[in-house]
Structures are given as C-alpha cells and as structure tokens.
C-alpha cells in the first residue's frame, strides 16, 4: 500500500489582548481600561474572546499553534481562572504544540504564589514582568502601581513555583535619569538573573498624561537616550545576554519565540479589542473598543477597524525593515526565493553601509551592526 506523508502544519502564534489593569500608567498609550470594575465587564470579555477563538479555530485546520502570548493591559488582572479559561479555549479549538511557548505579562503587584502555582500547573511556562525601574521614586512618577521590592518578590515567587523562563522589562530615558543611574539600575536588576531582558526607551505619546507635562520633568534628550541604549547593549553582553533584536536580549536558546514571529514574518492571530493579526495573506486589526468587540462577537458582526491584503512587493519591503531589526539580519537567497525580486539593489546599498561600518555580511546574509 502506498504511504502518504502527513502534510506538515504551518506554525501559528496566538496573541490575546487583555484590556484591563489596576491603573493607567502616565506614559501608556496601549488600549486598556485602568481601574475598570464595571459589573460584568470582565465576564463579557471572557465570553467574547472564547467565542471568537472558537470561530477562528475552525478556519485554521492546517496550522499548529506553537506560541500563545497574553499581553495588555495587565493579563494577571484577570486572575488565574480567566487566563486558564482562555488558554483552554485555545487548546480546544486549535492544534497546540506540546512544547509551545505560553507567556503572560504581569505587573509585580499582581503576582501571588497562588496565581503562579495555578498558571504553572495549567501549562504557562514564561512570564514577562514589567519591572521598568529599581527606583521607587521613578516608578511613582511613571504611575506604576508597584515598588521594586514587589518586583524582587515576584521573581522569587516565580522561581519558587518552577518558572524557568522569566523576562524582565526595563525603561530608560526616564524623568531626571542620568546615564550612571541607568547603568546602576541594570547592574542591580541583573542580580535577579532573568533569562530574558527587554530594554525600552521612554517614548512620550500624544494623548497620554505624561504628554501634558513632559517639558517639566527633565526628560533626557535623544543623545542621552542613545548613550543609555548603547550602555545597555554593552552591559548585557558582559553578563551573557545576546542581543537578538533592537530592544531584546536573551540567554542562549531563550529568545521570545512569539515576538520573533512579528520580526520574521510568521503568521499570528490576535483576539481581544485592539489585537492585530497577520494570517492567510491578510493583515487585520480589531477595533480598540471593548463594548463594540463584545457586541460584534455576540451578534456575528464586524469587529475590525482595518483589514487588507498585503501585495508581494510591500511584503518584500517589510521583510527588509523587520529583518533589519534583528541580529540575524536578512538573507539574499531567502529574499529572492520568497518575493521573486533581485537582491542586487539592496546589496549595493548594504555594501555602501558596510563601507561606513554600519552593515556586515556573512555568506548570503546581511545584518546591520
């Protein structure tokens, strides 16, 4: 009898946007409802997300989910029951890899041993913890609801219950922050020995509270932020963290598999208000309105704010832009094979960059220095 090879499934990432948090930070422009305790709102959200996942799963029989990422907002605000309810909905409706990366974001003040034990037992295996600073004064200025001591305690609890993949977020360019203070923060936080570090420069977005008084808080200028960034690259390298993307650093084998999908053109589906997707050749984004999302899902209406098919030439441009963000860079053969376009014009440009020490080549692969 002939033996037919089983068709390999396409890897798929799933992102779940949790639009709840204890309070809005002064700099935050993500869609979230700070301090929202409206009766039934969380329950309605959970019902809508799970129904949405059920409907989408039927459209992806040829895919296998290898990453699930809960972002926000503050996903831990839902509590263990809410997070597990959503993860179980994903498992029921999608084929999920046995070694998938399952991440949730958390603020240190929302972490308890009970929460972590339950999530670890249910298959969550990665935490992204929003530390931001070791200076309680700066945390207060930013509107963060936690202290640095709470961040240390959260890390200790995560280790105690068996999490072995921990990412910490830090911010630089904060009000009144000096280069020396930033370097001391890095050295201090690295004593917690996370597997992954993300370091982001503070960006003051129009429409946030910080925007209103940005000129009165002594923000470091662009050159000072650049110096802080370069010092982070140096210090993290000295401590054994390889830089694999502009703002992200990891120990060997512990890069964020989910975020790499965004930078390498992988497919992903987003659920919850404001979540974005890139799936089956289309890119679409859900309206940043929780009530509209709940109503739209319940009545099978449209919940999208935009949806477009990306033409191949635009995809090619995105490949160059996104691959320029990551340390592994872009591959000439992959580019030509994927987009049926010559790499030669890009090669000429990259050779010019290389002449100034801004790019380098390794075989058919080019990367920015």
PyMOL commands that set and color helices and strands:
alter all, ss='L'
color gray80, all
select helices_A, chain A and resi 41-57+75-93+108-110+113-121+136-142+148-161+179-192+209-212+214-216+222-238+257-264+290-298+312-323+332-339+344-355
alter helices_A, ss='H'
color red, helices_A
select strands_A, chain A and resi 10-18+20-21+33-34+63-72+95-106+126-132+166-172+196-201+242-245+248-250+268-271+276-279+282-286+304-309+330-331+359-362+365-368
alter strands_A, ss='S'
color yellow, strands_A
deselect
rebuild
show_as cartoon
